[in-house]
Amino acid sequence: MKKIMVCLLALFLTCGLFACGKKEPQTPPDDTTDPAEVGVEFETRDYKADGQLYQGGTLRYPDSLWTAPEYEFDPSLDPTNETCKGVKAFFMESPVTYQGKPTKIMGYIGFPEGASETDKVPGIVLVHGGLGTAYPDWVKMWNDRGYAAISIDTEGGQSKPENMMYSGLHDERNKYADDPVYTAGPTNNGFVIESAEKVGESWMYHATSAVILANSLLRADPRVDADRVGITGISWGGIITCIVVGYDDRYAFAMPVYGSVGLNGSSATFSSFPSQLAQETWDTVEPLKASTTPMLFLNSNRDEAFALDATAKSFKAAQNGFMTIKNNYNHGQDYGATPGELAVFADAVIGRDNQVIQVLQQPTKSFPTLKFRLGTDVTVENVRLWYTTDAKPTPQASWDSRVVTLEEGADSVNLVYPDDATYAYVSFTYNLNLTMSTSLIKLV
């Protein structure tokens, strides 16, 4: 068939193009305007579509990743679960070689009913976590929301036809692992880099390359509106998402869940690197500073893998950052895929609705004023100041909260921190079960 265009290391599973007004400088809304009428503003942004965005480091990706790859469907791996009807398994060929051979990457792709060249739909790239694989039900979840979706295996494996997000059924090596012409690529060995000359042999290089290529494949389909393709990743996939956004500027929105960059020295399990080279290559926030992609960072205040102080570093680096901190939220592929905030944020960026809250001014210890703007479809139920008196925001830290009272129609509030608080953040609960937060506030 003619090919057209298209773990915790092993412990955790885990738009017309739009952008929000940049956080720096942070400009409060006009005091004479009701924020409920203004809503969160999104503006058309310039973006780089023909190759790598961030050029400041030594990491280089081939320009060919920005071109739709050759691919072939594989009906033998199509999902057997009836709820995933219409989702198709495929293999795509990457120009990034491993041990002298081109790699083959397995994935699932699906489209909403009615998607066509004359009725284009938005899209999303889905990046699984450690010990995970491509998931057909994750694709179908976004298809049902009206998005074309693609989920790929970033670890050289392949899904099994009966696999779902909660089951994790897959083969660790795909069918090309021992092929005389192709290879499955490397398995997940975290951030390991043997040497500067062998960065291209490292797992993270192959994983991030595969995600860039998946974006190229999805957006090249004539049924997809290439200006409205986003990305979300869970755990290891969250790390990959944060890295990729700095190099691939074609995303309308990005939503890393749990994982981030800026991990070195943070307060949870992901806090150190096997070498200085690995840390400088993969953990730098500098590529994020180059990106204007609107980003929603979602994490828990008790996540065992990724601490809020790391998430805060990525949030600070991102030009268009939003934050959702969920109290005591579980870590896992299915938990990371299902928060309602993800679909709401994606829909807001591409212009479907406006159910988001934008923090215009991040409060600090010395300047405790929080300024914000409500989306036009937002009804706030309550606002709480969460705080800990522990020395660090570790997964074991004890968090308490107190109500923050807002005056009717207010677009700002002065926070009062407990005298013994060391870290804090503010969360808005709105539209019944949605959360938007400030970033972490350091008080010591």
N, C-alpha and C positions, 0 to 999 in steps of 0.2 A: 504494500500500500504506500502510496506516495505520502510522504510526511510533509505536512504543510507548516504552518506557524506553530504557528502553533497548531549529674543526675543529681541538684544534689547528685554527686557522682553516684549514680545507680541507687539512690535512696528515695528520691522524690520524683514523682511524675510531674511527674509533673511531666465630581464633585465639581463639573467645573472644579478646579483646584482651589481650595479655600484655606485661609489661615486666620486665626484670631489676632487682634492687635497685640504686638509684641509686649512681653513683660517688662522689658527695659527700653525706654523708660516707662514706668507704670503711670498711666494717666487716669485719674478718677473720672467718672462720668460727670457731665454737666449738672451742677446742683439744681438747676431749674427744671430738669427733665426727670420724669418718673421712670425709674429703672425698669419697671414692669412694661412700660411702653417701648423703651429702647430695645430691650433684649440684648443678647450677646451678639456682637457684630462679627461677621465673617467677610473677609475681603479676598478678592482674586489675588493670587500670588504668582510671582515668577518662579520657575523651577527649571532644573537642569535635567533633560530627558535623554541625552546622548552619551552618557558615560558617568564616571565617578565624580561625585560632588566634592567631598573633602580631599584636599591634596596636601595637607600640612604634614602628614606623617610619612612613614616609609611603606605602608600597606598599599598595594596596587592590585586592582581587579582588571581582568581583560575586558576591553570594550565589547567583545562578543557576548558577554552576559546580558547586555542591554538589547539584544536581538532575540526574537522568539526562537526557541530551540526546535529541533526535530523531535517528534514524539510519536508514540504508537499506543493505541489502547490495548488493554490486556483483559479480555472478558473473564478469564479464569480467576481473577482477583476482584471482580465486581462484587459489591456487598450483597449478601443473601437476605439481610433483614429488609422486610417489605417497607419499613418506614424510611429507608434510604433509596427508594425507587428513583431512578433517573441519574444517580451518581455513578460515574464511570471511573474505573481504574486505568492507569496509564503508566508508561515509563518515558522519561525525557532524557535526552543525551546532553551532558554538560561538556563544554569545551575545556573545563578544568580537569587536567589529567591527574591520575594517582598511580604512582609506580609505573609510569610510562604508558598507561592506558586511559582512554576517555571513560568517564563514569556514566552509569545509568542510574537514574533516580526515580523511585516509585512514588506515585501519588494518586489522589482522587480529585476529580473536578466535577462540578455540577452547576446548573443554571436554573433560575426561577422559571416557572411556567410562563409562556408568552414572551420570553426574551427573544429579541430578533434584531436584525441589522437596522430596522426602522424604529424599534422600540428598545433602545439600549438600556442596560441595567448597571448599577454600580457593582463593584467587586471587592473581594477581600482575600488576602493571603493569610493562611493559618499555619502557625509554627508551633509544633508540639513541644512538650517538655522532655526531660531525661527519661530514658527507658520507654519512651513513647514511639509513635509511628504516625503514618497518615490515618486520619479518621473519617470515614464516610458520613457518620452522623453529625460530625462537626460541620462538614460541608453542607449537609441537608438543613441543619439549623439556620445557617445564613441564607440558603436558598429560600427557605420559608419566610425569611425577613425581606426578600426581594433582592438579594445580592448574589451575583455569581461568586463562586468560592473555589479555592484550590488549597488542598492540604497535602504536603509532601513529607516523606520520611527523610530526615536530615542525618540519620545515623547509619546509612548504608543497608538498612533492612527493608522489609516489606510487610504490609498488613496481611492478615488472613481474611477471607471473604466474610466470615462471621464476626469480625472484630467490631467493637464499639468502644466509645471513650472509657466506659467504666470497666471494660474487660482487659484491655491491653494485650489482646491476642495478636502476636505477630512473629515473624521470623527475623532474627537478629541480622542475618545476611540475606540480601535479595538474590534473585536467581542469576544475576550476572557476576556474583562474587568470584566464581572460578571460570568465567568465560575466557576463551583464548584471545578475544578482541577487546572486550570491555571489562570494567571492574565495578564493584559496588561502592568503592571509595572507603575511607577510613571509618572506624567506629568511634563513638564518643569517648574520648579520653580527656575531656575537659579543655583546659587552656594550654596544654603541653605544646611547646615548640622546641624542636631539637636544636635549631640554630636559626640565625637570621636568614641564612640562605635556603632554609627548608620550611619557611612559613607556608608555602604553597602545598606542603605535604601534611600540614596539621589539620585536625578534625574541624576546628572552628573556621578555618579558611574555607573548607569544603562546604560546611553547613551554611555559612553566610552567602557563599557563591550560589548555592542551590536555591536559596530564598530569593536572591536577585533574579535568578533565571525563572523561577516560578512566577514572579511578577511579570516578567516579559512575556511568558506564555499566556497568562490570563488576560492581560490587557490587549494582546494582539487579536483576540477573538472578536469578530465583528459584532457580536451581541453585547459586548462590554463597553461601557463608557470609560475610556482610558483616563479621563480626567477625574474620575471618582473611584479609584481603587485604593483601598487602605490595607492595613496589616495589623494583626494581633498575634502575640506569642505568649506562651505560658512557661514560667519557671526558666529553664534553659532557653526556651523560646522567647522569653522576655528579654534575656540578655542579647540573643541574636537580633531581636527586633531593634533594640537600642543601638546596636552596632550598625546594622544595615541602614537604618534611617539616615545616618550621617554620610553614607556613601552612595546610596540610591535615593535620589531626590524626587522620585515619581509618585510617592504616596500622598494621597489626599489627607489621610489621618493615620495615626499609629497608636496602638494601645498595648504596651507591655504590661503583663500581669505578673506580679511577684518580682521577677527578675529585672535587673537593670545593669548599668555600668556604674563606676564609682564605688566598686565593692571593696577595694583594698583597704584594710583597717576598719571595716564596718563591724557591726555588733552581732552578727549572726554567722551561720555556718560558712556562707560564701564571703570570706573576708581575707583570703590570702591566695597567692599565686605561686606556681612551681618555679618561676624564675622572674627576674626583673624584665627580661624581654617579653615574656607572656603578659605581664602586667601592663607594660608600656604599649603593647600592641592592641590588646583587647579591652582593657579597663579604662582607657582614657575617655573623658567626656568631651574632648575637643571636637570630634566630628559632630556631636549633637549641637554644638554651638553654631555650626555652619548651616544647620537645617531650620527651615521655617515651617516644617510640617506640624500641624496641631497634634499634640500628644496627650493622651490620658494615661497617667501612671496609676495603676491599681495595686494595692498591697494591703496586708493586714498589720495591725499593731503587734501581733504575736506570731508572725510567720517564722518558722524554725529555720528556714533557708536564707531569707533575705530580710535584712533589717531596714527600718525606716530611714536611718541616717544615710544609707546608700541610695535609696529611692530619692531622697531629698537632693543629693548631689546631681542626679540625672535631671530632676525637675528644674533645678536652678540653671543647669546648662541649656536646657531646651528653650528656644525662643518663644514657643507657644505652648506652654505646659499647663495641664490641668491635673488635679490629684483626687483620687478617691482612696481613703483609708477606711477599711472595714474592720470593725471591732471583733477580734477573736475569730477571724474567718479561716476556714480550713484551706490546706494546700493540696492541690490535686488537679489533674487534667480536667475532669468534669466540673469541679468547683471553679477553676480558672476560666472555663469557656462560657459559663452561664450567667454571670452577673448582668442584670438589666442595664447597668450603667454603660456597658460596652455598646450595645445596640443604640441606646439613646445618644451617646456621643457621636457615633458614626453617622446617624441620621441627621444630627444637628449640623455637622460639618458639611455634609453634602446638600443641605438645604431642605430636608424633608420636614423638620420641625425645629423647635428651639427649647428643648427640655434640659438645658444645662445652666450651671452657675459658674461664672467666671470670677476668680479672685484677681482683682485689679491691683491690690497692694498686699503683699505678704507681710503679716505682722512679725515683729522681732521683739527681743527683750527690751530694748531701749525705746522702740517705737511700736507700742501695742495696738495700733489702729489697723483694723481689718476693713478694707474697702472691697466691694464686690458688685457684680451686676447680675441680675436675674434674667434668665431667658423668658420669652413672652409666654411660654406654656408652663411656667414654674409656680407651684404653690408650696411654700415652705411650711413644714409641720413643726420642726424644732431645730434649734441650733445649740450645740454643746461644745464646751471646752474640755477636751480630754488632756489629762496630764499624768505624769509619773514623777515620783520622788526618787526613783532608782538612779544609780550613777550613769547608766547607759540605757538606750532604748533596745535592750536585748529581747529575745522572744519570751524570756521569763519575767520581764519587767511587769510590775503591777500598775494597771492603769485605772484611774478614777475619772469621773466627769462631773461637771456642773452645768446648769442651764445658762445660756447666754441670751439675755432678753433684747429683742430688737424692737425699736419703735416702728409703728406702722409706716410703710413707705420708705424705710431707712435703706441707705445704700452703704452704710459704714457702721462700725461699732468699736468702741474702745474696750479692749480686753483687760481683765483684772486677773493676774496670775496668782495662784497660791504661793505663799512666801517660800515654801520648801520645794516647789516644783523644779525639776531639772530639765524636762522636755515637755512640750505640749503641741497640740494642733486643734483646729476647730473643724467640726463637721456639721454640714447642713443635711438634714433629712427632709426630703421633699417628694411630692407626687407619690405618696404612700410608702414606697420602699426604695427610693433612690438616695444615694449619698454622694455629695461632693465635699471636698475638704481643702483646707490650706495644706501647705507642706509642713514638715516638722519644724517646730520652733525651739531653738536651743536657748535655755535659760541659765546655763552655768558656764 
